[in-house]
Structure formats: structure tokens, C-alpha cells
Amino acid sequence: MGTTLNLSLPRLTTSLGLLFMAGAAALLLSGPANHTAPALPMPQTAIVPPATLQHRLDGEYSRAGRPIDAPRVTVRLRQPLEIMRYQVTAADFARCIGAGACKRLDHTAARGDLPVTGVSHVDAIDYANWLSRETGAVWRLPSDAEWAQAAGSRFTDDARGLDGSETNPALRWLADYEREANRKAASDPAPLPIGSFGANEHGVHDIAGNVWEWTQTCLRRVTQDATGRTTGETSNCGIYVVEGQHRAPMSFFIRNPKAGGCSVATPPDNLGFRLVREPNWRDRLRRLLSA
């Protein structure tokens, strides 16, 4: 007679799970059999831990026809974020141009260690796609919330203090005037070499410095009735949120914000970017095993 295998379903499931975990750990530690070195070295990155933020939502809000500040809500970002420590430099972008993957810019930076500026959203996407091909990793622009996660204590909340209850238009005008005056006072149009603004608590350098950074977040317009109930929301992915000393919505094709395409009174001085690295299967497996 043959041997009878007598395993209950829970015991069988546990055994298979242990076998899977052991095999996965071995695979994770073994590394790829035929590893090919990337054509470019990986950019320096910082790992930003998961966070719970009191975050002012992106978008333009109006209540009963009057502009208001976007609500400030609790946002839980449950995954760590790997983001470039520095903005993409002029030298970095020049390599992409030399490879024929990025379009030539309207100006040439005086130094290679300056952050690349005068780039459109399209330029940033072209660079991310090229860097992904060259390094074998997946790079992309951060979302508005991810940028806030990376900025940490350097994220600027430049709300005007308008909650929709003001019926005197002069109060709204004064709030707008004060905000724009503060923006102009902080204006510093000449980009400085990377590292000039130091690192925040996450090791991310120059964030909220004098170069604004593209995100992948599309502009939202939200309307509310007099009670604060949302009555409509539209999204325009021809316009994206840029982050820096303040938020600004910017048309995707704009390279020089002073030339137009920005719906705020004081446009950003310089448009640049940094990228987020998507976790690969090994990163995800490592997190699963450590959970």
C-alpha cells in the first residue's frame, strides 16, 4: 500500500507559506544571475519614511462663488519614498540632450552643478523616461503629496486665511496683496549651485529653495455651496502643480514662467525638477518579508 499523506488544510497552507518565504528570501539574497551594470550611475537618493501630514490639499477652491483656501486635512502616506537628494543638474540634463532623448533648452547654464532650469513638464518627462532606460530603474515625477512628504518641515503653507465667510471683497484683496508682497520679497531669480540651501531632516537638499519643481499632480478646481458641500470638481491635466517657496499651477509646455502660463500673480523664478524612484520587485519583496 502507498503511504497516506495526512495534512490538514491549515497545516498545508502554513507549510507552503513557509516554503514560499524561504524561497523568496533566498532569491532576494542571491541577486540576479546575469546582472548588467546600468549605463549611468544611480543618482543620489534619500529614503523618506512614511508620514502622517496635516496637508493643505492642492487645487483652487471656491465657496458660493468666492475664492477660499483649500482645506487642510490629515493625509497618511504609508510607504517610504525614495527621492533624489538634489534637483537634476544642468550637466545631468545635458547628457540626456547629447543622447538625443531630450530637447535642447532655450538657454545654456553657466555651470554644470547648477540645477537645470527653463524646463517644461514635457522636458521633465523626457528626462525621466531616458533615465529609466539608462539605469534600469523606474523614475517619475513626485505627486503633490509626495513632494510635501519629502519637503517635511520645509513645506510652505501659503494660505491666505480665507474661509469663505468674508463678504467684504476688500478683505480678500488685502489678503491677496499681502501674500503676493511676501512672495516678491522672497524672490531670488538667479539659481544657485546644488546644495546651496542645505538639507532638511530627511537629507533632501534645496527643497523649497529658489527653484520650483514640477509634480505629476494635475490642477483641480473645486466648487462648494454656502454650507461647504462640494458641488463640482474638474481636473485639467494640461496644467500641473509646481512646488517651491509657494505652489503654482503651470501649463505643461511652459519653460519660462515669467512668459506666462501661471495663474498666480507672482510666478516662480525658475522651473526645474527632481524625480522619485519607483520600488522594484526586490524592494517590494523586502518590505513584505520585513512586515
C-alpha positions in Angstrom: 0.0 0.0 0.0 1.1 3.5 -0.6 1.8 6.0 2.1 -1.1 8.2 3.1 -0.2 11.9 3.4 -2.4 13.3 6.2 -2.1 17.1 6.3 -5.0 19.4 7.3 -5.6 22.4 5.0 -4.3 25.0 7.6 -1.1 23.0 8.1 -0.6 22.6 4.4 -1.2 26.3 3.8 1.3 27.2 6.6 3.9 24.8 5.1 3.5 26.2 1.6 3.7 29.7 3.0 7.0 28.9 4.8 8.4 27.4 1.7 7.4 30.5 -0.3 9.0 32.8 2.2 12.2 30.7 2.4 12.4 30.7 -1.4 11.7 34.4 -1.7 14.4 35.2 0.9 16.9 33.0 -1.0 16.0 34.7 -4.3 16.3 38.1 -2.7 19.7 37.4 -1.3 21.1 35.6 -4.3 20.8 38.6 -6.7 20.3 38.3 -10.4 22.3 35.7 -12.2 23.2 37.9 -15.2 23.4 41.4 -13.8 24.2 44.1 -16.4 25.6 47.3 -14.9 23.5 50.3 -15.8 24.8 52.7 -18.4 24.6 55.6 -15.9 25.3 55.6 -12.2 22.3 55.9 -10.0 21.5 59.4 -8.7 22.0 60.1 -5.0 18.7 59.5 -3.3 17.1 59.9 0.2 14.6 57.5 1.7 11.8 59.5 3.3 9.9 57.5 5.9 6.1 57.1 5.8 4.3 60.1 7.3 1.0 61.5 8.5 0.7 65.1 7.3 -1.6 67.9 8.1 -1.6 68.8 4.4 -3.4 71.6 2.6 -4.9 70.0 -0.4 -3.8 71.1 -3.9 -6.3 72.8 -6.1 -8.3 76.0 -6.5 -11.4 76.1 -4.2 -14.4 78.4 -4.3 -17.4 78.6 -2.0 -20.7 80.2 -3.1 -18.7 81.9 -5.9 -15.9 83.3 -3.7 -12.3 82.0 -3.6 -11.3 80.2 -0.4 -8.3 78.3 0.8 -8.2 74.6 0.1 -9.0 72.5 3.2 -6.2 71.3 5.5 -6.7 67.5 6.1 -4.8 64.6 7.5 -3.0 62.7 4.8 -1.4 59.3 5.6 1.4 58.3 3.3 2.0 54.6 4.2 5.0 53.9 2.0 8.6 55.2 2.2 9.6 57.4 -0.6 12.9 57.3 -2.5 13.6 60.7 -4.0 16.6 62.4 -5.5 18.7 64.3 -2.9 19.3 67.1 -5.4 17.5 68.6 -8.3 18.5 67.4 -11.7 21.5 69.4 -12.7 22.4 71.2 -16.0 25.1 68.6 -16.5 22.7 65.7 -16.0 20.2 67.2 -18.5 23.0 67.9 -21.0 23.7 64.1 -21.1 20.1 63.5 -22.0 20.3 66.1 -24.7 23.5 64.5 -26.0 21.8 61.1 -26.2 19.1 62.6 -28.3 16.4 61.8 -25.7 15.8 65.4 -24.5 15.2 68.6 -26.5 17.6 71.4 -26.4 16.8 74.2 -24.0 16.4 77.9 -24.7 19.5 78.7 -22.7 22.7 77.0 -21.5 23.6 77.1 -17.8 26.9 78.7 -17.0 27.9 75.8 -14.7 27.1 72.1 -14.7 26.4 72.0 -11.0 23.5 74.4 -11.3 20.1 72.9 -11.2 18.7 72.7 -14.7 16.0 75.4 -15.2 13.9 76.5 -18.0 12.4 73.0 -18.4 8.8 72.2 -19.2 6.7 69.4 -17.9 7.3 67.6 -21.2 11.1 68.1 -20.8 11.0 66.5 -17.3 9.0 63.5 -18.5 11.5 63.0 -21.4 14.4 63.0 -18.9 12.6 60.6 -16.5 12.0 58.2 -19.4 15.6 58.4 -20.6 17.0 57.9 -17.0 14.7 54.9 -16.5 16.1 53.3 -19.7 19.7 54.0 -18.8 19.6 52.9 -15.2 17.1 50.0 -15.4 15.1 51.6 -12.6 11.7 53.4 -13.0 11.9 57.2 -12.4 9.0 59.6 -12.3 7.9 63.0 -11.0 6.5 63.1 -7.5 2.9 63.8 -6.7 2.0 66.9 -4.8 1.5 64.9 -1.6 4.8 63.0 -2.1 6.6 66.3 -2.6 5.2 67.5 0.7 6.3 64.3 2.3 9.8 64.8 1.1 9.9 68.5 2.0 9.0 67.8 5.6 9.4 70.9 7.8 10.3 73.0 4.7 6.9 72.7 3.1 5.3 76.1 2.9 1.7 76.7 3.6 0.9 80.0 2.0 -2.8 80.0 2.6 -4.4 83.5 2.6 -6.6 82.9 5.6 -9.8 82.9 3.6 -12.6 80.6 4.7 -15.4 81.9 2.5 -17.2 83.8 5.3 -15.8 87.1 4.3 -18.3 89.2 2.4 -16.1 92.3 2.1 -14.1 92.0 -1.1 -11.6 94.4 0.3 -10.5 91.8 2.9 -9.8 89.3 0.1 -7.9 91.9 -1.9 -5.8 92.7 1.1 -5.1 89.0 1.8 -4.0 88.6 -1.8 -1.9 91.7 -1.7 -0.1 90.6 1.5 0.6 87.2 0.1 2.0 88.5 -3.2 4.1 91.1 -1.4 5.7 88.3 0.7 6.3 86.3 -2.5 8.1 89.2 -4.2 10.2 89.8 -1.2 11.4 86.2 -1.2 12.1 86.3 -5.0 15.6 85.3 -5.9 15.8 84.8 -9.7 19.4 83.6 -10.0 19.6 79.8 -9.5 22.4 78.7 -7.1 24.6 75.5 -7.3 23.1 72.4 -5.8 23.5 72.1 -2.1 23.3 75.9 -1.5 20.1 75.7 0.6 21.2 72.8 2.8 19.4 69.5 3.6 16.2 69.1 5.6 15.6 66.4 8.2 15.2 63.7 5.5 18.5 64.5 3.8 16.8 66.1 0.8 18.7 69.2 -0.3 17.5 72.6 -1.7 13.8 71.7 -1.4 11.7 74.9 -1.3 14.7 76.8 -2.5 14.8 79.2 -5.4 14.0 76.5 -8.0 10.4 75.4 -8.3 9.8 71.7 -9.1 7.3 70.0 -11.4 5.0 67.4 -10.0 2.7 64.9 -11.7 -0.4 66.4 -10.0 -2.9 67.9 -12.4 -4.7 71.2 -11.5 -8.1 70.7 -9.7 -10.9 73.2 -9.4 -13.4 72.5 -6.7 -16.7 74.4 -6.1 -18.7 74.3 -2.9 -22.1 75.6 -1.9 -22.6 78.0 1.0 -22.6 75.1 3.5 -19.2 73.8 2.3 -20.6 70.8 0.4 -18.7 70.0 -2.8 -20.9 70.6 -5.8 -18.4 70.2 -8.6 -14.8 69.2 -9.3 -12.8 69.4 -12.6 -9.3 68.2 -13.4 -7.1 69.8 -16.0 -4.0 67.8 -17.0 -2.8 70.4 -19.3 -1.8 72.3 -16.1 0.3 70.8 -13.3 1.2 71.8 -9.8 4.7 73.1 -9.3 6.2 73.3 -5.8 8.7 75.6 -4.2 8.5 78.7 -2.0 4.8 78.5 -2.8 2.6 76.4 -5.0 1.7 77.4 -8.5 -0.3 75.9 -11.3 1.7 75.8 -14.6 0.8 74.9 -18.2 2.7 71.8 -19.3 4.6 73.4 -22.1 5.9 76.4 -20.2 9.7 76.7 -19.7 9.9 80.3 -18.6 7.1 81.1 -16.1 7.7 84.8 -16.5 6.5 84.5 -20.0 3.0 83.3 -18.9 1.1 80.1 -18.2 0.9 80.7 -14.5 -2.4 81.7 -12.9 -0.9 83.2 -9.8 0.1 86.8 -9.6 3.8 86.1 -8.7 5.1 83.3 -10.9 8.0 81.1 -9.9 11.5 82.4 -10.8 12.9 79.1 -12.2 11.4 75.7 -13.2 13.4 72.6 -12.5 12.6 69.1 -11.1 13.8 66.1 -9.2 12.5 62.5 -9.6 11.1 59.7 -7.4 12.4 56.2 -7.9 9.7 53.5 -8.0 10.4 50.5 -5.9 11.2 47.4 -7.9 10.0 43.8 -7.1 13.0 43.3 -4.9 12.2 46.3 -2.8 8.5 45.2 -2.5 9.6 41.7 -1.6 12.0 43.0 1.1 9.2 45.1 2.6 6.9 42.1 2.6 9.5 39.9 4.3 10.2 42.5 7.0 6.5 43.2 7.7 
